[in-house]
Amino acid sequence: MENSLKMSHNVIEECVNSGSVVIDATCGAGNDTLFLAKLAKRVYAFDIQVDAINKTKEKCANFNNITYINDSHENVLMYVNDMVDAAIFNLGYLPKSNHAIFTKSAATIKAIEDILSILNKGGRISIVAYPGFKEGKEEKEALEEYLKTLDQKTYNASKYEFLNQINDPPILYVIERISL
Ligand SMILES: C[S@@+](CC[C@H](N)C(=O)[O-])C[C@H]1O[C@@H](n2cnc3c(N)ncnc32)[C@H](O)[C@@H]1O
C-alpha cells in the first residue's frame, strides 16, 4: 500500500488470470504493460506518443502477448473486440519526457465509457490521477464527477487517497463491474 501505483497493481492482480484480455490505456514507459503481460493472455497497450510505444516495446521485449497501439485510448473499440477483465489508466504526462503531452478528461472519460461496454463481470478499471498540476487537477475533478454518475447496481466506483502526504499526491480510482 506504499503508493497509488502499487495499490493499482494490487487491485488489478485480483481480477486477472492467464486467460484474461486486458488493456493498458496509457503505456508510457511500459511499467504497467510489463506488469499486465506477466499475468494475462493478451495485453492491448495504447499511447499517443511513438516514443512511449518504443519504450514499452523495449521494456517488454521478452513478451509476445502484447498488441501495441499508437493511438488515443478514446478509439479503444476500433482495436479491441474481446471482452476484457481489466484496464489500467495512469494519467498525466510521461516523466522524463514532454510534459506538454498529457491525458485530457474528455478522451479519458470516453475511453472509460467504451471499456465499460466490454468489461466482464468482476472486471476492474484502475485509474491513477495526478492532481499535483493544474490540468491534472481539472482532469481529476471531471473524472470524479463522471464516476459519481455510474449506476451503483452495475458498478462499484471507489477512491483511495493518502490523507497525510503533502503536495497533492496521486489518487487511485477503481471501477468494478458487479453485474452485467
Ligand atoms: C503517466 S504516463 C503513463 C505511465 C505508464 N503507464 C508506465 O507504466 O510507465 C501517461 C501517458 O499517457 C499518454 N497519453 C496521453 N493522452 C493519451 C491518450 N489520449 N491515449 C493514450 N495515451 C495517452 C502519454 O503519452 C503518456 O505516455
The ligand as an SDF file (V2000), in Angstrom:
LIG
                    3D

 27 29  0  0  0  0  0  0  0  0999 V2000
    1.9190    8.7950  -16.6090 C   0  0  0  0  0  0  0  0  0  0  0  0
    2.2560    8.2960  -18.2560 S   0  0  0  0  0  0  0  0  0  0  0  0
    1.9270    6.5620  -18.2100 C   0  0  0  0  0  0  0  0  0  0  0  0
    2.9280    5.7250  -17.4550 C   0  0  0  0  0  0  0  0  0  0  0  0
    2.8900    4.2600  -17.8080 C   0  0  0  0  0  0  0  0  0  0  0  0
    1.6320    3.6180  -17.5310 N   0  0  0  0  0  0  0  0  0  0  0  0
    4.0240    3.4700  -17.2150 C   0  0  0  0  0  0  0  0  0  0  0  0
    3.7910    2.4100  -16.6110 O   0  0  0  0  0  0  0  0  0  0  0  0
    5.1740    3.8930  -17.3930 O   0  0  0  0  0  0  0  0  0  0  0  0
    0.8790    8.9000  -19.1840 C   0  0  0  0  0  0  0  0  0  0  0  0
    0.9060    8.5350  -20.6590 C   0  0  0  0  0  0  0  0  0  0  0  0
   -0.3670    8.8100  -21.2190 O   0  0  0  0  0  0  0  0  0  0  0  0
   -0.1680    9.0540  -22.5860 C   0  0  0  0  0  0  0  0  0  0  0  0
   -1.3840    9.6470  -23.1620 N   0  0  0  0  0  0  0  0  0  0  0  0
   -1.8420   10.9210  -23.0800 C   0  0  0  0  0  0  0  0  0  0  0  0
   -3.0330   11.0430  -23.7110 N   0  0  0  0  0  0  0  0  0  0  0  0
   -3.3370    9.8050  -24.2120 C   0  0  0  0  0  0  0  0  0  0  0  0
   -4.4250    9.2890  -24.9810 C   0  0  0  0  0  0  0  0  0  0  0  0
   -5.4530   10.0710  -25.3340 N   0  0  0  0  0  0  0  0  0  0  0  0
   -4.3960    7.9910  -25.3190 N   0  0  0  0  0  0  0  0  0  0  0  0
   -3.3590    7.1790  -24.9590 C   0  0  0  0  0  0  0  0  0  0  0  0
   -2.2990    7.6160  -24.2320 N   0  0  0  0  0  0  0  0  0  0  0  0
   -2.2820    8.9180  -23.8710 C   0  0  0  0  0  0  0  0  0  0  0  0
    1.0480    9.9580  -22.5960 C   0  0  0  0  0  0  0  0  0  0  0  0
    1.6530    9.9770  -23.8660 O   0  0  0  0  0  0  0  0  0  0  0  0
    1.9100    9.2980  -21.5080 C   0  0  0  0  0  0  0  0  0  0  0  0
    2.8570    8.4170  -22.0690 O   0  0  0  0  0  0  0  0  0  0  0  0
  1  2  1  0
  2  3  1  0
  2 10  1  0
  3  4  1  0
  4  5  1  0
  5  6  1  0
  5  7  1  0
  7  8  2  0
  7  9  1  0
 10 11  1  0
 11 12  1  0
 11 26  1  0
 12 13  1  0
 13 14  1  0
 13 24  1  0
 14 15  1  0
 14 23  1  0
 15 16  2  0
 16 17  1  0
 17 18  1  0
 17 23  2  0
 18 19  1  0
 18 20  2  0
 20 21  1  0
 21 22  2  0
 22 23  1  0
 24 25  1  0
 24 26  1  0
 26 27  1  0
M  CHG  2   2   1   9  -1
M  END
$$$$
